[in-house]
Amino acid sequence: MMRSFESRPPSGALLAGSVEAELLAMETSPGRCADIGPSSPTYVLGYILGATNRRNGTPAALVPPVPMVEYPAFDNILNLRPTRTALQQMRGESTVYKVRIQPRWELESAAGHRLPSHLVDLLIAVRGTGSLAAAARKVGLSYRYAWGQLQDAREVFGQPLLRMTRGRGARLTPIGERLVWADNRIAARLSPMLDSLATELEAELERTVSAHATPLRIHASHGFGVETLRRCMAEAELPLDLKYRSPDDALLALRSNAADIAGLHLPIGELEGTLFAHYRDRLDLDADRVIHLAMRRQGLVLAPGNPRGIETLQDLERPDIRMIHRQPGSGTRLLLEAMLQRHGIAFDRIRACDVEELTHAAVSAYVASGLADVGFALEPPARKYGLDFFPLITEHYFFLCHNDVLESGRLADLLALLRSDGFRRDLGLLPGYDPSYCGKVQTLPEAFESARG
């Protein structure tokens, strides 16, 4: 029994052609398949898809048959782009879905006039290129359309967003700069939370589609090493359910079995004991295992050139210094409070901004926008926004899990990734990050002197 297949360009045609070729080969080679018909539909389909479902949609060497899909499904399969996902579903394996959520904001005047939809992207490009023509090309707009958007925005604000000088290109006016920094602050504040939500949605899709899907549940304080891990796990198609939480909340989730792994950080040196004592009642010194991610630097984030001359923690008490803080309960806030206490500085003597930020990137964006003179954060966002960074302390960022989870084999893929040369290289490219211990597993007493007492 033979079936003819109609070509469906582009991927459908390729798959149809390769399926037809395989059926013909089976018909003329009794050793490959003696019976092609209603009595053996699942065998044939599994055999064919094993030969044709590849990342690039091209035929490849035959693999063992996968008896999972019924014969009538041929027409549906031909309408899909051939990928490894289809084969995984046939085998009952986990399918990794990618969810991306991007922050989007609008601005409207009292008269109801809105900013053009591409305006902020255009302003960001002008700031980076110094040329309206180059910026328009970068965001995919014609020069005339880009100019029209700037004129529409001028009507909204009653002033220009861009100044152009012959021979000197284009530069943003103060209102143009403020719009760019507003966009940076929105992204810096929301992106980690949206990334966390995206992994939750991915995990829910996995559980719905595949009964075998068991995403690794990580609750961790935010950091750029964790962001790198999330990206690399997605590229490796390793299921992940990541939630950004404070160290306290992450440990609570670990102890209540709501998470497989908790991510937290402890300073290297004399402050280790102070922070370790804070977490001690939620740690199991015998059964918990430490999986190292990286050593990283935290310090003062300052305006370019340090115009306020901030050089020590004591300078933070000056009345002319405005500092942007992280939210209470965050690991970085706990660390800063411990450092200030060690130097005899009362936290409430520091002139704080009216808001408290949720991420390291948001702290740096706040300083970069000129709304604060200093913040305490990690180095990568400071470098990203062209700020000065004065390192104050190095800490271990690590994952904590129960030994039973480690010995179950569920973390084998994670450990292999952490120990890979590619991941360690990516981690080492982050400013202030040292991957020397990445993937190393220890007991708490082996990892931290404070756990030995």
N, C-alpha and C positions, 0 to 999 in steps of 0.2 A: 504494500500500500504506500503510494507516494503522494505527497502534497506539494502543490506549487506555492511559491511565496512571492508576493508583490514587493518590489523594491520600494523602500521609503527613505529618501535622502534626508540627512546625510548618513546618520548612524544606522537607521533602519535598513538602508540598502546594503550596507556592509554586513550587518548581522544576517539579513535574509540570504545574501549570497553565500556566506560561509556556512549557514545552516543547510542550504540546498546542496552545497558541495559535500558536507558531511553525510547527509542522507544518501546521496549518490554513492559515496564511498562505502557506506554501510551496506547498501543494496548489492554492490558488486564485490564486496569482501565478506563472505559468510563468517569469517572468523571474528569480525568486529561486532556484528549483530545479526543473528540468524532470523529474527522475527521483528519486522517493523510494522506495527499495526495496533489496533485497539487493545490487544492483550499485553502490550509492553510499552505503553505511552510514557510512563514516568521514567523508565530506563533510558529511552531515546532522548527525551528532553534534557535530562540531567547530563547525559553524555555530550550533547551538543553544546549546552551552555558552558560546560567545563572547558570546551575548546574555544568558545568565542567571547565569553565575558571577561574582559581584561580592562585595565585602566584606560587604555587608549582605544579600545573598541576593535582591535585587530585580532585576527585568528591566531591562536598559539597552539602549542603541542597539547594533545589530548590528555586529560586527567581522568582519574577514576570516576565512574558515573555517580550522580547524586540523585537518588530516587525520592524527590521531595515534591515536585510540581506536576499537576495533572496535564495531560495532553492538550485540552482546550485552551490552556493558558498561552499557547504559542502566539496567538494574535496580539495579546497584551504585551508579551515580552518584546515583540518586534517593534512596538511603538515607543519603547524606552531606549535611552542611551545606554549601551552596554557598559556596566561598571562592575567592580568587585562587590558592590553592595547587593546586587541581585543574587549573586552566587552565595553570599553570606546568608541572605534571607532563606534561600533554598536549603542551606545546610542547618538552619536554625541557629546561626551564630549571631553575635551582637552586631548591630549596624550603627555606626557612629554618625550622628546627624550634627551639622554645624548650624548653630543659631547665632546670628549677629544682631545686636541691638545698638543703634547709634543715637546719641542725643540730638534733638532738633529743636530749635527755638525760633520764635517769631517776635517781631517788634512792630507795634502799631501806634500811631499818633492819636491824640485826642479827637482829631477830625476823621479818624478811620483809615488813614493812609498807612499802608504796610511797606516795610522794606522789601526790595526785590529778593527773590528766593536765592539767587546765587551771589548776593552782594558780599557776604562775609567771606566766602571762599575766594572771591576776587580780591578783597582787601588783604587777606592773608598772603595771597600770591604776590600782590604788589609789594608788600612788606619784605617778602623774600627775594624778589627779583629786582626791585627798584625801577620797574618799567611796566607801564600799563599794557603795552603791546605784548610783552612776554607773559604777563600775568593772564591776559585774556587767552592766549594760546594754551597756557598751563591748565586752565579750568575748562577749556573747550568752548569758548565763546568768541564770536567775531569782535573785532575792535569796536565796531559801531554799536553793537549790542551792549558791550561792556561800558562804553561811554554813556549810553542811554540809562543804564542802571545807576551809574553815579549821579546823573542828573536827577533821576527819580528820588534817590536818597537825599539829595540836596534839598528837594522840596519838602521832605519829611522833617529834616533838622533845621532848615533855614540857613545852612552853612555848608561849605564844601567838605568832603571827606578826603579829598586828594588834592595835592598841589603839584603841578607839573612845571618844570623849568627847562628851557631849551639847553641841551647839553648836559643836564644833570639828572635827567630821568624824572621819576615820580616818587613822592613820599607822602605818607599819611599825615593828615592833620590830627590834632588832639582827639577830636571826636571819632575819627577813623581808627586811631590807636586804641581808644577805649572799647570800640566794638570788637576789635580783634582780641583784646584781653578778656572781654566778657565771654567770648566763645571759648577761649582757653580755660577759663575758670569753670565754665559749665562742663566741659569735657573732663577736666581734671577731677572735679567733684563727683560726677555721675558715672564715668566710664567703669571704674572698678565695681560699682554696684550693678551696673548693667551687664558686665562680664559675668558676675556671679549669678545673676538671674538667667543669663543665657545658658550656663552650664546646668542649672536646675531644669530648664525647659528641655535641654538635650537629654538629660537623664530620664525625664518623664516620657519623652518620645521613645527612648530605648526600651523602657519597661513596658510600654504599650505595644510596641511592634514585636518585640522578641521576649519570649518567656525566659530566655537564657541570659538576658542582659543584666549584668551586675556592676554598674559603674562604681569606681572607687570613690568613697565618700571622704572628702577632705574639708575640714573646717579650719581656716587659717587666718591669721592676721595678715593684712595686705602688705605686699612687698613686690618688688620687680623681679626677684627670683621666682616667686610663685607665679607671676604673670608669664615668665619665660617657660616655666614648667607646663602651665596650661596650654600655651601655644604648641609646645613640642609634643604633648600628649595628643592634642588634636591632630597634628600632622601625622603622628604614628597611629592614629585611629584607635587610641586607648580610651575606653569609656571613663568619663570623669564627672562627678557631681561635686563641684567646688562652691563653697560658701565662704565669703569673707566675713570673719567674725573677730571680735576682740580675743586675746589669748584666754581670758577668763571664760568667755562663752564657748570657745573652741574646746577647752578642757572639760567643761560641763557636758558638751555633746559627746566627747570621747568616753567619759565615765558613764553616761546614760546609754551608750551603744547607739547613739544617733550619728556617729561618725566613726570611720575606720582609723583616721589619722587626724591629729591636731597639730597645727603649725604655730609655733611661738618663738620667741627670741630672748636670749639672756646675754648681758654684757660680759666682756672679757675683762678680768681684773677685780678690783676691790668692790665694785658694785654688784658683782655676781651674787654674793650672799644675800644682799638686800632684796633683789628681785626674786631669787630662788625661794626665799622665805615667804614671799607673797603667794607663790603657787604651791607651796609644800603640801598643804592638806589635800590637794587633788592629784598628787603624784603617788605612784606605786614604785618604790625604789627597787623592789625585787622583780616585778613583772613588766614594767614599762621599758621600752627600747627607744633609743634616740637614733633617728636617721638624719644625718647632717645634710643640709642643703648648701649653705655658704656662710662665710664670714662677710660682714658688710659694715660700712662706716655710716655713722650718723653725726650730724654736726649743725652748725649755724648756716642758714641760707640767707645771703645778704645781697643787696642791690649791687649791680656791677661797679667795681672800684671801691666798694665799701665806703660810701660818702659819709656815713655817720661815725666812722672810726670805731666800730664795735670789734673788740679784740678779746674780751674775756666774758665769762658769765656775769661778773659783777657789773659790766656795762649795761646789762639788761635792766638794771634798776634805775637807770637814768630816766628822768621825766620826759625827755624828748624822744625816747625810743618807743615805738609801737611794735608789739610782737603778736604774731598770729599763732594760736595754739591748736593742737590736735584736741579731739573730743575727750572728755573724761572717760577713763576705763580702757583707752587704747594702750597698747604696749609702749608706744613712743611717749605718750603722756606720762605713764608711770616711770619710765626711764628718766625723763626730764625732771620730774618732781624729785626723784632720788638724787640726781646730780645736784640740783639746787640745794636740797637739804644738806648734802655732804659739804657744800661750800657756804653754809650758813645764810642762804638767801631765801627769804620768804616768798612763796609763789605769788601771793596777793600783792606784793610790792612791785610787781612787774606790770607796766601799763599794757593791758591786753586789748586787742581789737574786740569789737562787739560780737563777732561770730567766731565759731570754732570749726575747723575743717575736719573732714573725715579721712583724708588721704594725704600721703606725702606730696603727690603731684599738686593737689589743691593748695597746700601750704606754699609751695614754690610759686604757683601761678598768682597767689595773692600778693606775694612779695614783688613779683615781676610786674604786676599791674600798678605798683606804687601805693597800694592801700596799707601796706605794712613795711616796716624797716627790716624786720628779721623774723625768721621762723626756725624751728628745729625739725629736721627731716633728713631723709636719705639723700645721697649724692646725685643719682641719675636725673631726677627732675630739675635739680638746680642747674646741671650742665645743659639740659635740654632748653631751658629758658634763658641761657646766657648769664646766669647769676654767679656770684662768688660763693664758694663753699669753704667753710672753716671746720675741718674734722675735729670732733671732740672725743669720740669713743667708737670702739669696734665691738661688734657683738656676733654671737653665733645665732643664725637662723636655722631652725631644725624642725623636723616632724617627730611627733611622739605617737607610739602605738603600743598595744599590748603584745606581749611575746607570742600569744596564741595566734594573732593575726599574721605576724611575721612568719611563723612556722607553718601556717596553713598554705603558703605558696601564693596567696592572693596578691602579694606585693612584688612578685618576681619581675613583672614587666616594668613596674616603677623603678625598682632597683637597677635593672639593666639600663634603663634610660638615664638615670642619675649618674651612672658610672661610665656612660658612653663618652667618647672623645668629643663628639659633636655637641652634646648638651653642655659639657664642661666648658667648651670653647665659647658657646653662646653666653653662658653665665659669666665667664671671665671678661666678656666685652662690656658688661655693665659697669659704669664708673663706681669705684669703691667696693666692688664685689670680688671676693677671693674664693674660688671653688676647690681649694686644696683638699678639703675633707668631704666633698660632695659624694654622697652614696655610702659613706662609712657608717656602720651600725655599731652602736655601743650601748651598754647599760648606763643608767643615769650616774652611778658612782664613777664609772670609767670616764664619762664625758665631762662631769662637773665636780670640782673639788668640794663645793658646798653640799653635795649629796653624800659625801663620805663621813660626815660628822655624826 
